[in-house]
Amino acid sequence: MATGLEDLKVLQAAEKVADKVWAEVSLWNLFARDVVGKQLARAVDSIGANIAEAFGRFHYGDKLNFLYFARGRVFETKYWLNRGLERKLLSAMQVEAYATQLTTIARQLNAFANNLKSQKHEKQVLREPHAEYELVNEPLFSESDLNWLIQLDQLDNSQSPISNPQSPQESIHD
């Protein structure tokens, strides 16, 4: 299992395709770059960006959503590759090679998402073992403890102006 973002094989594969596409698109004429190239480059770059964002998310649902976004971008990239083929910007061999790599990435994303789902369903809950409690027939406090508490309570009440009915403030108003 990958311990860091850079260790993710699916991200490495997405970066590799993105860099190859970038190198190819950068050689196109201005009109082709502007119309198809920008869309293709954004789509293919977004695959890796969404994988990275999924990796950085804490909540299960967020991780899964970004993996699905990445998978959607795989299909968008395939769309723009087909546009490049039809407009004679890419050869059939190039498009087929990219499509094969993108299909592998899509399968890796599906496996990653399924793995997340299975982890969610395993629900590892930390609980303490059930404790057995005993009822003791002995008093909780001894007679001397209770007497001490009563004396303490009487001492506190005698010093409190609220509980003393003969406080100076009350005698003024009588």
C-alpha positions as CSV (number, residue, x, y, z in Angstrom):
1,M,0.0,0.0,0.0
2,A,1.2,3.4,-0.9
3,T,2.3,5.5,2.1
4,G,2.8,8.8,0.3
5,L,1.2,10.6,-2.6
6,E,4.2,10.1,-4.8
7,D,4.1,6.3,-4.2
8,L,0.7,5.9,-5.8
9,K,1.1,3.8,-9.0
10,V,-2.1,5.2,-10.5
11,L,-0.8,8.8,-10.0
12,Q,2.6,7.9,-11.5
13,A,0.8,6.5,-14.6
14,A,-1.4,9.6,-14.9
15,E,1.6,11.9,-14.7
16,K,3.4,9.9,-17.4
17,V,0.5,10.2,-19.8
18,A,0.0,13.9,-19.0
19,D,3.6,14.7,-19.6
20,K,3.6,12.9,-23.0
21,V,0.4,14.6,-24.1
22,W,1.8,18.0,-23.0
23,A,5.0,17.4,-25.1
24,E,2.9,16.5,-28.1
25,V,0.4,19.4,-27.8
26,S,3.1,22.0,-27.3
27,L,4.3,21.2,-30.9
28,W,0.9,22.0,-32.5
29,N,0.1,25.2,-34.3
30,L,-1.6,28.0,-32.4
31,F,-5.1,27.3,-33.6
32,A,-4.9,23.6,-32.9
33,R,-3.3,24.2,-29.4
34,D,-6.0,26.8,-28.6
35,V,-9.0,24.7,-29.7
36,V,-8.1,21.1,-28.9
37,G,-4.8,21.2,-27.2
38,K,-5.8,23.3,-24.2
39,Q,-8.8,21.1,-23.5
40,L,-6.8,17.9,-24.0
41,A,-4.0,19.1,-21.7
42,R,-6.4,20.3,-19.0
43,A,-8.4,17.0,-19.1
44,V,-5.3,14.8,-18.9
45,D,-3.6,17.0,-16.2
46,S,-6.8,16.9,-14.2
47,I,-6.7,13.1,-13.9
48,G,-3.6,13.3,-11.7
49,A,-4.8,16.5,-9.9
50,N,-8.0,14.7,-8.8
51,I,-6.1,11.6,-7.6
52,A,-3.9,13.9,-5.6
53,E,-6.9,15.7,-4.1
54,A,-8.5,12.4,-3.2
55,F,-5.4,11.3,-1.5
56,G,-5.4,14.5,0.6
57,R,-9.0,14.3,1.7
58,F,-9.9,13.0,5.1
59,H,-13.5,11.8,4.7
60,Y,-14.3,8.7,2.8
61,G,-17.0,10.3,0.7
62,D,-14.7,13.1,-0.4
63,K,-12.0,10.6,-1.4
64,L,-14.4,8.6,-3.4
65,N,-15.8,11.6,-5.2
66,F,-12.4,12.8,-6.3
67,L,-11.5,9.4,-7.6
68,Y,-14.8,9.4,-9.6
69,F,-13.9,12.9,-10.9
70,A,-10.5,11.5,-12.0
71,R,-12.2,8.7,-13.8
72,G,-14.5,11.1,-15.5
73,R,-11.5,13.1,-16.7
74,V,-10.0,9.9,-18.2
75,F,-13.0,9.6,-20.4
76,E,-12.9,13.3,-21.3
77,T,-9.2,12.9,-22.3
78,K,-10.2,10.0,-24.5
79,Y,-12.8,12.3,-26.1
80,W,-10.2,15.0,-26.9
81,L,-7.8,12.4,-28.2
82,N,-10.4,11.3,-30.7
83,R,-10.9,14.9,-31.7
84,G,-7.2,15.1,-32.2
85,L,-7.3,12.0,-34.4
86,E,-10.2,13.2,-36.5
87,R,-8.5,16.6,-37.0
88,K,-5.3,14.9,-38.0
89,L,-3.4,16.3,-35.0
90,L,-2.6,12.8,-33.7
91,S,-1.9,9.6,-35.4
92,A,-4.1,6.5,-34.9
93,M,-1.1,4.8,-33.3
94,Q,-0.6,7.6,-30.8
95,V,-4.3,7.7,-29.9
96,E,-4.4,3.9,-29.4
97,A,-1.3,4.0,-27.2
98,Y,-2.8,6.8,-25.0
99,A,-6.2,5.1,-24.9
100,T,-4.6,1.8,-23.7
101,Q,-2.7,3.7,-21.0
102,L,-5.9,5.6,-20.0
103,T,-7.9,2.3,-19.8
104,T,-5.3,1.0,-17.4
105,I,-5.6,4.1,-15.3
106,A,-9.4,3.8,-15.3
107,R,-9.1,0.2,-14.1
108,Q,-6.6,1.3,-11.4
109,L,-9.0,4.1,-10.3
110,N,-11.9,1.5,-10.1
111,A,-9.7,-0.8,-8.0
112,F,-8.7,2.1,-5.7
113,A,-12.4,3.2,-5.3
114,N,-13.5,-0.4,-4.6
115,N,-10.7,-0.8,-2.0
116,L,-11.9,2.4,-0.3
117,K,-15.5,1.1,-0.3
118,S,-14.4,-2.2,1.3
119,Q,-12.5,-0.4,4.0
120,K,-15.6,1.7,4.7
121,H,-17.7,-1.5,5.1
122,E,-15.2,-3.2,7.5
123,K,-15.9,-0.5,10.1
124,Q,-13.2,-1.2,12.7
125,V,-14.6,0.0,16.0
126,L,-12.5,0.3,19.1
127,R,-14.5,-0.8,22.2
128,E,-13.6,-1.8,25.7
129,P,-14.5,-5.2,26.8
130,H,-17.8,-5.5,28.7
131,A,-17.2,-5.0,32.4
132,E,-18.8,-7.1,35.1
133,Y,-20.1,-5.1,38.0
134,E,-20.6,-6.5,41.5
135,L,-23.2,-5.2,43.9
136,V,-21.7,-4.8,47.4
137,N,-24.0,-5.0,50.4
138,E,-21.7,-2.8,52.4
139,P,-22.4,0.9,52.9
140,L,-20.5,3.3,50.6
141,F,-19.6,5.7,53.4
142,S,-18.8,4.9,57.0
143,E,-20.8,6.5,59.8
144,S,-17.8,8.8,60.6
145,D,-17.6,9.9,56.9
146,L,-21.2,10.8,56.9
147,N,-20.9,12.8,60.2
148,W,-17.9,14.6,58.7
149,L,-19.9,15.5,55.6
150,I,-22.8,16.8,57.7
151,Q,-20.6,18.9,59.8
152,L,-18.9,20.3,56.7
153,D,-22.2,21.1,55.1
154,Q,-23.4,22.9,58.3
155,L,-20.2,24.9,58.5
156,D,-20.6,26.0,54.8
157,N,-24.3,27.0,55.3
158,S,-23.6,29.0,58.4
159,Q,-21.1,31.2,56.5
160,S,-23.3,31.7,53.4
161,P,-25.4,34.9,53.3
162,I,-27.9,33.2,51.0
163,S,-28.7,30.3,53.3
164,N,-28.5,32.3,56.6
165,P,-32.0,33.7,57.3
166,Q,-30.7,36.4,59.6
167,S,-28.3,38.0,57.1
168,P,-27.6,41.7,57.5
169,Q,-29.3,42.6,54.3
170,E,-32.6,40.9,55.2
171,S,-32.7,42.6,58.6
172,I,-32.4,46.0,57.0
173,H,-35.5,45.5,54.9
174,D,-37.7,44.0,57.7
